Amino acid sequence: MTDGRYQTFEDLEVFKRSYRISLEIHRMTLELPRIEQYGLADQLRRASKSIPVNLAEGHGKRRSQAEFGRYI
């Protein structure tokens, strides 16, 4: 990082934290009953990944800070 700005989305603290939480949720869903693995567990996994994925997508498409802000 230079002058307090980030170089990539991976430098953002919110990305780091949301990614770690996503991994933890994935691990936790593996402990759900088998009947929930394709319903509730899948939904929880997809939802938990939405924050880091949106940050990555927004960084890739950013043309301005305002545009990136919409993804955040």
N, C-alpha and C positions, 0 to 999 in steps of 0.2 A: 504494500500500500504506500501511496505517496500523499503527502499533505492532507492526511485524514480522509482521503477518498478511497474507494475500493477499486480494485483492478478487475475482479471477476465477481460473479454472484456468490461464489464459494467463500469470498472474503467477508461477506456480510454475516454478522452475528446471528441475525434472524434465520438465515439459511442454515447455519451450523446447528442451531438449536432445533429447528423444525425437522432437519434431517435425522438428528439423534432421536427425537421423539417418534418420528415415523418408524425407525428401526425398532424401537422399544415396543411400539404398538403392534408391529408385525410379529415380534417374538411372543407378545402376550396373546395374540389371536391364535397362535398355534396351540395354546392350552385350552381353547374353547372346545366344547363337545363336537364330535365329528359331524353331527347333523348341522351345526352352525358354520362349518368351514366354507361352504359355498355361498352362503347368504350373508349373515351378519359379519363374519370374519372378512369376507371379500370387500364388503362395503366399508368397514373400518379401515382396512388397508388402503383402499383407494382414496378415502377422505384424508387420511393422515399424510398421504403423499402429495396432496394438492398444493400445499404451501411451498415446499421446496421446488416442485415442478413449475409452478407459476413464476417464482423468482427466476429460475433458469430461463424459462421462455421469455419473460419480460426483458431480461438482460440481453438475450440474443436478438430481440426485435427492437430494442430501444433506439430511437432516433432523437429522443430528448428526455430530460428528467421527468417531464410531465407524463410522457408515454410510459416510461418505466414505473412511475408512480401508480398508474392504473393497474398494473399487474401486482403491485405490492398491496 
